[in-house]
Amino acid sequence: MKMNRFYLASIAVVLTLACFSVVSAAESPIGGNQGWITVNCNVNGAQVYFDGTYEGMISGGVLTVPVYSTGTPLKTFTVSKTGYTTYTAPIPAMPGKGQTFDVYATLNPVAVPTTPAVIGGGQGWYVVNCNVNGATVSFNNQVVGVITQGTLTVPVYTTGTPYTTYTVSMNGYLPYTATLTSVPAPGQSINLYATLNPTQTAIPPMPPTTAKSPLPLALIIIGLGIAGTISIRRGRF
Protein backbone atom coordinates (compact mmCIF):
# COMPACT_ATOMS: atom_id res chain seq x y z
CA MET A 1 0.00 0.00 0.00
CA LYS A 2 2.82 2.38 0.85
CA MET A 3 4.58 1.48 -2.40
CA ASN A 4 1.47 2.36 -4.42
CA ARG A 5 1.29 5.73 -2.72
CA PHE A 6 4.98 6.32 -3.48
CA TYR A 7 4.45 5.53 -7.15
CA LEU A 8 1.43 7.79 -7.30
CA ALA A 9 3.36 10.62 -5.64
CA SER A 10 6.25 10.15 -8.07
CA ILE A 11 3.88 10.27 -11.03
CA ALA A 12 2.27 13.43 -9.64
CA VAL A 13 5.69 15.12 -9.29
CA VAL A 14 6.66 14.14 -12.84
CA LEU A 15 3.38 15.45 -14.22
CA THR A 16 3.76 18.69 -12.25
CA LEU A 17 7.29 19.23 -13.57
CA ALA A 18 6.10 18.48 -17.07
CA CYS A 19 3.35 21.06 -16.72
CA PHE A 20 5.83 23.67 -15.50
CA SER A 21 8.08 22.88 -18.45
CA VAL A 22 5.19 23.32 -20.88
CA VAL A 23 4.14 26.61 -19.25
CA SER A 24 7.74 27.82 -19.20
CA ALA A 25 8.18 26.90 -22.84
CA ALA A 26 4.93 28.69 -23.71
CA GLU A 27 6.03 31.85 -21.90
CA SER A 28 9.52 31.89 -23.42
CA PRO A 29 9.82 34.40 -26.27
CA ILE A 30 9.95 32.94 -29.75
CA GLY A 31 13.49 32.92 -31.07
CA GLY A 32 15.30 32.08 -27.89
CA ASN A 33 17.79 34.23 -26.03
CA GLN A 34 17.67 38.02 -26.07
CA GLY A 35 20.19 40.59 -27.20
CA TRP A 36 19.91 44.22 -28.28
CA ILE A 37 20.59 46.35 -31.32
CA THR A 38 21.30 50.00 -30.50
CA VAL A 39 20.63 52.43 -33.34
CA ASN A 40 22.73 55.58 -33.07
CA CYS A 41 21.49 58.64 -35.03
CA ASN A 42 22.23 62.36 -35.20
CA VAL A 43 18.56 63.41 -35.38
CA ASN A 44 16.23 63.01 -32.42
CA GLY A 45 12.67 62.07 -33.31
CA ALA A 46 13.73 60.00 -36.31
CA GLN A 47 11.76 56.77 -36.73
CA VAL A 48 13.50 53.39 -36.81
CA TYR A 49 12.39 50.35 -38.80
CA PHE A 50 13.82 46.82 -38.88
CA ASP A 51 12.95 45.05 -42.12
CA GLY A 52 10.08 47.51 -42.60
CA THR A 53 8.63 47.03 -39.09
CA TYR A 54 8.44 50.11 -36.90
CA GLU A 55 10.57 49.73 -33.75
CA GLY A 56 10.56 53.16 -32.11
CA MET A 57 11.95 56.67 -32.21
CA ILE A 58 15.44 58.08 -31.66
CA SER A 59 15.75 59.87 -28.33
CA GLY A 60 18.96 61.27 -26.93
CA GLY A 61 20.71 60.10 -30.08
CA VAL A 62 19.89 56.38 -29.65
CA LEU A 63 17.19 53.72 -29.74
CA THR A 64 17.85 50.28 -28.23
CA VAL A 65 15.74 47.48 -29.70
CA PRO A 66 15.57 44.02 -28.09
CA VAL A 67 16.03 41.11 -30.51
CA TYR A 68 16.25 37.37 -30.17
CA SER A 69 19.58 35.89 -31.09
CA THR A 70 18.20 32.59 -32.30
CA GLY A 71 15.23 34.07 -34.15
CA THR A 72 15.01 34.90 -37.84
CA PRO A 73 17.98 37.18 -38.55
CA LEU A 74 17.13 40.78 -39.32
CA LYS A 75 18.47 42.10 -42.63
CA THR A 76 18.13 45.88 -42.78
CA PHE A 77 17.38 48.93 -40.65
CA THR A 78 15.92 52.21 -41.82
CA VAL A 79 15.92 55.60 -40.11
CA SER A 80 13.77 58.43 -41.45
CA LYS A 81 12.33 61.82 -40.56
CA THR A 82 10.48 64.44 -42.56
CA GLY A 83 12.88 67.03 -43.94
CA TYR A 84 15.82 64.59 -43.98
CA THR A 85 17.10 62.01 -46.42
CA THR A 86 16.12 58.47 -45.41
CA TYR A 87 18.97 56.21 -44.31
CA THR A 88 18.88 52.45 -44.99
CA ALA A 89 21.69 49.99 -44.34
CA PRO A 90 22.16 46.25 -43.74
CA ILE A 91 22.35 44.78 -40.24
CA PRO A 92 25.67 42.94 -40.46
CA ALA A 93 25.10 40.52 -37.59
CA MET A 94 22.68 39.54 -34.86
CA PRO A 95 23.74 39.98 -31.20
CA GLY A 96 24.18 36.87 -29.05
CA LYS A 97 22.48 36.32 -25.72
CA GLY A 98 23.01 39.39 -23.50
CA GLN A 99 24.99 41.19 -26.22
CA THR A 100 24.42 44.68 -27.65
CA PHE A 101 25.24 45.43 -31.25
CA ASP A 102 25.56 49.09 -32.40
CA VAL A 103 24.54 50.41 -35.81
CA TYR A 104 24.81 54.02 -36.98
CA ALA A 105 22.71 56.28 -39.20
CA THR A 106 23.45 59.84 -40.28
CA LEU A 107 20.55 61.88 -41.64
CA ASN A 108 21.19 64.89 -43.88
CA PRO A 109 18.68 67.72 -44.37
CA VAL A 110 16.85 67.67 -47.68
CA ALA A 111 17.88 70.61 -49.85
CA VAL A 112 14.81 72.83 -50.22
CA PRO A 113 14.58 74.36 -53.71
CA THR A 114 14.43 78.13 -53.60
CA THR A 115 13.50 80.68 -56.22
CA PRO A 116 16.74 82.13 -57.52
CA ALA A 117 17.19 85.71 -56.44
CA VAL A 118 17.38 88.31 -59.19
CA ILE A 119 21.01 89.26 -59.64
CA GLY A 120 21.57 92.81 -58.54
CA GLY A 121 18.56 93.20 -56.26
CA GLY A 122 15.86 95.86 -56.85
CA GLN A 123 15.04 97.17 -60.32
CA GLY A 124 15.10 100.67 -61.75
CA TRP A 125 15.14 102.06 -65.29
CA TYR A 126 17.11 104.33 -67.61
CA VAL A 127 14.92 106.11 -70.19
CA VAL A 128 17.00 107.10 -73.22
CA ASN A 129 15.49 109.97 -75.22
CA CYS A 130 16.72 110.53 -78.77
CA ASN A 131 15.71 112.55 -81.83
CA VAL A 132 16.25 109.68 -84.30
CA ASN A 133 14.01 106.60 -84.30
CA GLY A 134 15.80 103.33 -85.06
CA ALA A 135 19.04 104.44 -83.41
CA THR A 136 20.87 101.70 -81.49
CA VAL A 137 21.50 102.16 -77.76
CA SER A 138 24.48 100.54 -76.02
CA PHE A 139 25.48 100.55 -72.35
CA ASN A 140 29.18 99.87 -71.81
CA ASN A 141 29.37 98.80 -75.49
CA GLN A 142 26.60 96.25 -74.95
CA VAL A 143 23.55 96.73 -77.19
CA VAL A 144 20.39 97.08 -75.07
CA GLY A 145 17.78 98.14 -77.61
CA VAL A 146 16.60 100.52 -80.32
CA ILE A 147 14.95 103.94 -80.06
CA THR A 148 11.21 103.72 -80.82
CA GLN A 149 8.94 106.77 -80.83
CA GLY A 150 11.76 108.82 -79.42
CA THR A 151 12.63 106.68 -76.37
CA LEU A 152 14.03 103.39 -75.09
CA THR A 153 13.45 102.17 -71.52
CA VAL A 154 16.27 100.00 -70.17
CA PRO A 155 15.76 98.02 -66.89
CA VAL A 156 18.78 97.85 -64.58
CA TYR A 157 19.40 96.27 -61.17
CA THR A 158 20.13 98.91 -58.60
CA THR A 159 22.70 96.96 -56.60
CA GLY A 160 24.35 95.28 -59.58
CA THR A 161 27.53 96.36 -61.28
CA PRO A 162 26.71 99.88 -62.51
CA TYR A 163 27.02 100.94 -66.14
CA THR A 164 29.44 103.77 -66.76
CA THR A 165 28.65 104.98 -70.31
CA TYR A 166 25.88 104.91 -72.89
CA THR A 167 26.13 105.33 -76.65
CA VAL A 168 23.45 106.06 -79.27
CA SER A 169 24.35 105.48 -82.91
CA MET A 170 22.86 105.13 -86.37
CA ASN A 171 24.20 105.02 -89.90
CA GLY A 172 24.34 108.49 -91.39
CA TYR A 173 24.66 110.19 -88.00
CA LEU A 174 27.52 111.00 -85.70
CA PRO A 175 27.41 108.64 -82.65
CA TYR A 176 26.61 110.14 -79.27
CA THR A 177 28.42 108.90 -76.13
CA ALA A 178 28.03 110.19 -72.57
CA THR A 179 28.92 109.19 -69.02
CA LEU A 180 26.37 107.73 -66.62
CA THR A 181 26.76 109.59 -63.35
CA SER A 182 23.96 107.99 -61.29
CA VAL A 183 22.16 104.68 -60.77
CA PRO A 184 18.35 104.55 -60.41
CA ALA A 185 16.96 103.54 -57.03
CA PRO A 186 14.42 100.68 -56.84
CA GLY A 187 11.35 101.75 -58.80
CA GLN A 188 13.04 104.93 -60.04
CA SER A 189 13.53 106.09 -63.67
CA ILE A 190 16.40 108.31 -64.82
CA ASN A 191 16.11 110.16 -68.12
CA LEU A 192 19.07 110.28 -70.50
CA TYR A 193 19.26 112.39 -73.64
CA ALA A 194 21.10 111.97 -76.91
CA THR A 195 20.94 114.22 -79.97
CA LEU A 196 22.27 112.76 -83.20
CA ASN A 197 23.58 115.03 -85.92
CA PRO A 198 23.75 113.95 -89.55
CA THR A 199 27.16 113.13 -90.89
CA GLN A 200 28.34 115.98 -93.20
CA THR A 201 28.43 114.82 -96.81
CA ALA A 202 31.52 115.97 -98.70
CA ILE A 203 30.69 118.58 -101.33
CA PRO A 204 32.03 117.46 -104.70
CA PRO A 205 34.59 119.91 -106.15
CA MET A 206 33.39 122.26 -108.84
CA PRO A 207 34.54 121.31 -112.33
CA PRO A 208 37.48 123.45 -113.42
CA THR A 209 36.51 126.37 -115.61
CA THR A 210 38.55 127.03 -118.72
CA ALA A 211 39.65 130.68 -118.81
CA LYS A 212 39.06 132.35 -122.12
CA SER A 213 42.26 133.71 -123.45
CA PRO A 214 42.02 137.42 -124.44
CA LEU A 215 42.25 138.37 -128.17
CA PRO A 216 45.68 139.35 -129.29
CA LEU A 217 46.21 143.09 -129.34
CA ALA A 218 47.17 143.01 -133.03
CA LEU A 219 43.82 141.50 -134.00
CA ILE A 220 42.02 144.19 -132.05
CA ILE A 221 43.93 146.96 -133.81
CA ILE A 222 43.29 145.38 -137.22
CA GLY A 223 39.63 145.06 -136.41
CA LEU A 224 39.39 148.69 -135.38
CA GLY A 225 41.17 149.74 -138.56
CA ILE A 226 38.77 147.79 -140.74
CA ALA A 227 35.82 149.23 -138.93
CA GLY A 228 37.19 152.77 -139.37
CA THR A 229 37.84 152.27 -143.07
CA ILE A 230 34.29 151.07 -143.62
CA SER A 231 32.94 154.10 -141.81
CA ILE A 232 34.98 156.55 -143.93
CA ARG A 233 33.87 154.95 -147.17
CA ARG A 234 30.27 155.14 -146.17
CA GLY A 235 30.72 158.85 -145.35
CA ARG A 236 31.98 159.64 -148.83
CA PHE A 237 29.12 158.14 -150.50
Secondary structure, 3 states (H helix, E strand, C coil): CHHHHHHHHHHHHHHHHHHHHHHHHHHCCCCCCEEEEEEEECCCCCEEEECCEEEEECECCEEEEEEECCCCCCCEEEEECCCECCEEEECCCCCCCCCEEEEEECCCECCCCCCCCCCCCCEEEEEEEECCCCCEEEECCEEEEECECCEEEEEEECCCCCCCEEEEECCCECCEEEECCCCCCCCCEEEEEECCCECCCCCCCCCCCCCCCCCCHHHHHHHHHHHHHHHHHHHHC
